[in-house]
Structure formats: C-alpha cells, structure tokens
Amino acid sequence: MHAPTAEVLAGAYANLEQLLALRHKPYAQPATTTSRVVGNRAGLKLSKIKGRGVDFAEVRAYQPGDDVRTIDWRVTARKNKPHTKVFREERERPTLIVVDQTQHMFFGSRLRLKSVAAAEVAARIAWQNLNAGDRVGGIVIGNGGQVLHRPYRTTKAVARFLHDVAELNQALDRNTATDGNASASLHEGMLRARRLTRTNYRIFVISDFQGDLNIWQDHLHQLARHNQVVVVHVHDELEARLPPADHYAVTNGADRLQFYTGNRRLREQYANHHAAHTDALMGLCAHETMRYVSIATHDDHLDQQAWV
C-alpha cells in the first residue's frame, strides 16, 4: 500500500481534536459556483439571478439616485413623502450535513474505516461552508438513534456537531452485530432531515448507501424537490473486488463465515453486484438538484476537494 500524499485521518476511530483541526486544512477553491438558488431568504451569498426584483427587503424614504421605478406609491401617498422599495440581491443557503455512523460503516481494508472517512468528510464540509459564511448544521445517525443540530453560523455550533460525530464514531464496536436498528435509525434520520429542510438548503448525505436503494431514493428525491443535495458515497476497495485467491474467514459480530476467493465465477458475481449497486445509486442522483461524489477509504486527495 502506497503512502498517502496528503495527510488524512487514518485508523479505526476519529476523535474530536482531529475533526476540529481540519478547520485549518487547505482546499481547492472552485473557479465558479453552479449552485442553483431555490429559496428566498436573505443571506451572505450573492444570487445568480440578475435584475431588480430579487428579494424584497423593506420600504424606506426615497433618496436621490434611487430608481424611480422602485417607488412604493401606496406608502408615498399615505405618508405624503416619496418612499422606495429596497431589494436584496442575496440568498441564504444553509448547509445541513447528514453523516452515517451506523454499524455497516465500521468497515475498511485500507488506511481507515468508512466511518472515519465519513467523519472527516463531514468535518471538512462543515468548516469550509462556515468559512464561506453559511449557517451549518447536521444530523449524526448512529446505531441507536440520531442527534440533530440546527444550522448556525458559529464556530461553537460546528464544534458541537463534530463532538457528536466523534462520539457516535467511537461508539462503534466490532462486536456489535449489524441488525435492523441501524436501518431504522437511518430511516428516521432522513425523515428528520426532510422535516427540517423545507427549502433552499444545501444538504450533504454521507453514507455507504447499503441496502434497498428504493428507500434512499424516496428520501433523497423529496429533499431535492426544494434543496440542493450532494450524495457522498463512501466505499472501500474490498467491497468492489475480492482479495487475492485464498481461504478467508469473516464475521459480522455474531456469525462467522469461511470462503475461498479463487473461484472465478464468485469473483465476477461479487464485482458485478457492487458495480450494479453503484450504477443504480449514480442513476438515482441523475436529478437537476442532485450531485454524486465518490470517496474511497484509501483516498488521500481530500485537500483538493472543495465542498462550497
């Protein structure tokens, strides 16, 4: 295994100090933004919509140089002094980060586990968007429940969110069996995301998206109706292809299975199953306000990835 060319979190667990330190990591600045504005709340980002009728802000007394077309004639007649409408050319786009820290994320064969990769990506997204002036919040989904953080534009709010990311990350244990609790927690977490994000949010969903994609499709497409959704698919190389031909033993914490990887047909079926699932997920993201991003556990180029 080659040494990483950029420093990323490694190992089986991530701690709060590591996630806080990512605030100072460099990242590539995007040349332009392709985000589509879908809301109407005032914020710190300039709208791509041009013209004078962007967002109505207030009515104030007319001042020399104001556009006469913006005069509010009703207020002018009532107060017997000219008043003009003021429009705001900014839109707010709060950021919500949904990060999966359930049991099936506790897996990895190179550099770190999927749960650690997801925690790092969540931290990088949070810090980059806070530095860009957005309000940042999140939902951390663990085996037994979820923790909701409403978006705020403060360092303390991001730190509280990352504290829960680290806490649920370190709560994962190899002796815990994968069962229906994780699936139920993911479903409830996505429902909470849908209830919170009515319109004009930018939502990052970080998971390995295992299981029935029909369930994910319903949640993601509902979120994408009035928001921008970025699907961050965290995966491991061992999920895409079997290791070299040999006898192996694996366990999910409850059951133990032995198998031989030298069977050509088995190797092809295994690889095809993962490829089909990934293709289906990418197809699910073929939506005007959705974007698919792939992150492998051994990826070491995260400093070149911008999330703003």
C-alpha angles and dihedrals in degrees: 000000000000121000115257116258093213130038113259133161113278138187136038100308142033123213132206095252091058093049092048091050090058087074088084098046115119122239137185113268112230113240092221138358122243096186115135115225109231104164142057109224123121117252146138100283124087115240120240088219110100128206138065099279099070108118125349109228110168148318118254139166114290114260128196109272096031116133108261089215089070095057112128101222096189094056090041091055093045096049096032089230128094114263129183135205117243119213126199120219095200133094129197118226111183117202122229120187117200108193124187115221098161125131100272088060088064092090137096141142103192132047097329145353123273089248091058093046090051092049092051094048090048090053094048091049092049096050096043094051093044089052088050090058100257127134108248130204138148153188118235112201119203135172094272104033148318138275117216124207116186115219118271132165097233137103091230092057092053090046091053090050092050090047089062092044089056093043095053090041091056091045090068114104132187090225092061113102119228107244142149094288092079092050092049091049092051091050092050091045092055091047089054089050090053092050092050101043106061098159145341099022125136104223125195115196111194116191144111088249095220121169131032109359091199088073092049091046094058093050096042096046091048089053091046093056092083104004141056111253126197114193111206108196111201113195142159129232091236089062091060099047138012120250121258117300110289143104114284139179124210134180137191093205094273109040130042124211131188122201144162119235098197093089107107094205091051091051092051094047091049094050093044092051092055093043092051092049092049092047090050091051092049090049090051088057094053091110132122094247099033133087131189122218124181121211122181122202091242096049110127100177100084092122087069093053119094120198100184 
